[in-house]
Structure formats: C-alpha cells, structure tokens
C-alpha cells in the first residue's frame, strides 16, 4: 500500500499531474471541505471498479485516512488493484495544512 502526504498531493495538483482522486466520504462529510475529485461513498466503490482508470494513480481520500486505508487494503487483496494511494490524514490533514476550499 502506498501513501501520499497532503503537501505532495497539493504539489501534484498544482503541477497538473494526471491523477484520479476518489473521495469515499459520505455526502454529509463533504460539506466540511472538498478537493476536486470523483465522489463515490465507500460502500459503493466496489460496484464502480470498472469506472477507474487502469493506468493512472488512484488517490483514495476520506476524512482521516483510516477508511481509505481499509478500502485500499480490500481492493488490493480482493481485486488486485495495484495503483492505489491513500491520502495520509485524509481531508482533515488537508484542512489543517491548507484550510477549507
């Protein structure tokens, strides 16, 4: 499993690196802050696996990073996904570092 810090993610976004950002939080959690991303709640992700790019890094984001880490583990072990990266500290770390969007 791979991880990315909010600082490294911001740098990639600022440099327009091609990434697939996947926000797995529930709808009500997105009110706190949001980074432009594809939103699919965690419990619906497995039904949308064919929608994900095979040749791009997929960055999983949740509120604290714990759910994203659990989902990455599931997708790696059960679905052989190898291009997953977890946002360390989740959106909470993003808000702490950069404020709300």
N, C-alpha and C positions, 0 to 999 in steps of 0.2 A: 504494500500500500504506500502511496506517495502523498505528501502533504505540501501545501504552499502557504506561505505567510501572507497576510493582508498587504504588506508592503510590496512583496514580489508580485502579487496579483495586480495591484494598482499600477506598478511599472509596466506589466504586460498590457494592461488595458490602455494606459497612456500611449504605449508604442503600437497600439492597434494589432497586437499579436492575435492570430486567429484562434479563439478558444470557444468552447461550448460550455457556458455557465448554466448550471442546473440548480435552481433554488427549490429545495424539497420541503420548505416550511409550509405550514397551513396558511390559508388565506388571511386569517386574522393576524398572524405574526408578521406579515409583510407590511403592515401599517407602520411599524417601528422604523424601518429603513429598507431600501432595496437597491440592489445593483442591477443594471440592465441584464436580464437573464431569461431563460426559459423557466417557467414555473410549472412544476408538477409535484403535488404533495407526495410525500414519501410512500404512502400506501398505494399509490397509483403508478409508481415508476416502472415496476416490472412489466406492466401491460404496455409500456411505451418504448421498450428497449430497441425496437426496430426503427424508431424515430431518431436515434442517436447516431452521430457520425462515427464511422469506424476509424477514420484516420486523423482525428483531432483529439487533443486532450479534453477530457470532460471534467470540469471542476464542480464538485458537489458542495453545496452550501446549505447550512441550516442555521439555527440561532447560535448554538455554541460549538458546533463541530462534532458533537457526540453522535447524533443521528446520521450525519453524513458519513462518519467513520463506520458505523454499523452497516449502513447501506452499501458502502464500498466493499466491505468485507463480504456481504452476501452476494453482490454482483460479481466479485472476483471468484469466489468459491463455487457458486451455483451456476453462473452464466458465463464464466471465463472472460469477463471483461478485464482488459489489461491497461486501458488508457484512462484510468480514474485517478483523480487527485482531490484530496479533501482540503477545504479551506480551514486552516488552523484557527481555532477560536470562533469560527463562524461569523455571522453578521454582527454579533456582539463585539468581536475584536475589531471589525471594520469601523463600527460606530465609535469605539474607543479611540481608534487611531485617526479617523478622518471625519467623524461626525455623521450626521444623518444626511441622506440625499433628498 
